Amino acid sequence: MANILIYGGSFDPIHNGHIKVAKKIKKALSIDKVVFELAKAPRWKTPNVDSFHRLNMLRIALEPYKDFDIDLYEFDSKEEVNYSYNTILYFKKKYPNDKLFFLIGYDQLNKFHDWYKADELSKLVQVVAYNRKTNEELNIDNIKKYNIKIINGPYYNVSSTRIRDFRSIDVNPNVLRYILDNRLYFAKEVQEYLSIDRYNHSVEVALLAKLIAHANKLNDFNAFKIGLLHDIGKEVDLNQSLVIMNKHFKEYVNYPKFSYHQFVGSYLAHKDFGVNKKEELEAIEYHATGKKDMSPLGMVIYASDKIEPTRGFDSRELIEGMIKDYYQGFVEVLKANKIYLLEHGKDIYNQLTLDCMNQYLK
């Protein structure tokens, strides 16, 4: 007889917290197999992306785990709503000789009495809830009445909501790439500001900035987020850009027009994406020109923008330099960019760029 945990959810998207909880309960209850059941049409919420994408992300995230499976009973169902009671009946038939455990969300514990056939469901399967050690008040009556087993564990500061809202990217790296490639959640919002080519460039900048930041023990989420947003002002038309420049960046109106997009991007990142920290806004604001006294994040974004691997030249050495030491790597990128700009007759004589090169290239 095997112990099988049924882990249902909308997984919109699946994140590393889901995996950690599954592994914690697997160990605590000597579970032999965890079966993830994707809720195609969950009763308590409306998913943000369709079940096709959520299933693909689930498959990607679970690929490394041999004891984690996916069942498609609810996914293949034609019912408008799939009740957990019916799902568990299906599993009882599928695994007649095994002991079944059914994991519910901690938020659902307090309203379990409202579930369809809650009494019958609790007699078919051992209901389990994971205690995230929050201050949330528990419905003790529900725990007793439905014999709900509580597994205590650490609180993981990640949720599907935080990922959708671009406050976290704590997901499998391949899931993150899937979100970006299919322009889901926050990626869809960012892409609305950009052409496909410019969006693809921004994705590469974001992923490279994340890699460099992680290697240098900097905040890799901030680097990723600012990398993805750095060019959102790039395709704003000149007249609108001038309005923004005259209102918010008057001291830079006489700078070369190529520089406008970095200031406009900073404005849009603050207005439309809630970026408020000075270091993050400045990393966008000076990613094209550079400036004196750049922050670590500013250096990472400046360099990532110049050397991301789809730029059309062999940047591997410069990328390796940034990964090894972001400061020295930035200096090398700045040297290479100065040569490129001079060879192609580009501007390096605006005061921001001069200050940057004078300070770091001495």
C-alpha positions, 0 to 999 in steps of 0.5 A: 500500500502506497501513500499518495498525496493529491495536490490540487490547485489552479497553479496560476502559475506554479511557483517554488513555494508549491514545490517546497510545500509538496516536498515538506509534506512528502517527508512529514507523511512518508508520501510515496507519490505526489499527484498534482491535479490542475483545477481547470475551472476552480470554484473559488477563483478565476484563473488569469491564464487558460488551463493550457498554459498552466498545464505546460508550466506545471509540466516544466516545474515538475520535470526534475522530480521523479515522485511528482506526477500530474493527473488530468482528470479535471483538465479533461473534464467537460463539467463546468465546475469540478468538485473535489468530492468527485475528483477524490471518488475518481482517485479512490477508483484509480488507487483502490489499495492505497492511502490517499491524502488530500492537500487543501490551501490553508485559506480553505481550511476555515471555509471547508464546511462550505465545500461540496459534500464536505462530510463525505469528502473528509471520510473518503480521504485524509485531508491535510493543510499546511500551516505557514506559521502566519497569524491567521486564526484557524477554524478549530471546529473544522479541524476537529469535525473533518479530521484535518491533519495540520503539517507545520512548516516555514512561511515561504514569501511567494505566491502566484499573486506576487508573481502575476503582479511582478513582485516576485519571480520565485519560479523554476527558471524554465517556467520564467522563460515560458512566462516571458516567451508566451507573454503571460502575466506581467510580461504581457503588460510590459510587451504592450509598450514594445515591439516584438524585437524590442521586447525580446531584447528586453527579455535578454537584458533582464535574464542576463541582469538576473544572472549577473546580480545573482553571481555577485550577491546582488538582488536578482529580482530587482535586476530582472525587473529593471532589465525588463522595464529598461526600454519601455520608453524606447518607442514613445513618439517624440512629441509625447517624449518631449512633453514628459521631458519638459515636465519631469526632466527639463535639465536634459531636454537639450541632450541628444534625442537618443537619450530621451527614452531612458528618462521617459522609461524611468517616468513610465516605470514609476507611473505604470509599474510602481517602481519607487526606489531611487536606485531602480529608477536611476538604473533605467534613467541612465542606462544608455548614457551612463553617469558618474557615481553609478550604483551596482544596479545601474552598472549591471543594467548598463552592461546587460543592455550593451552585451546581452547575447542577441546583440550580434557580436561575441560578448561572452568574454564581457559577460563572463567578466560581469559574472566574475566581478560586476564592477571590473566587468562594468569598466571593461564594458564601458571601454568596449562601448567607448570604442564602439561609439567612436568607431560608429560616430556616435555621441560620447560628448554629452555631459552624462557620458563624459562624466561616466567615462572620466570617472571609471576609465580615468 
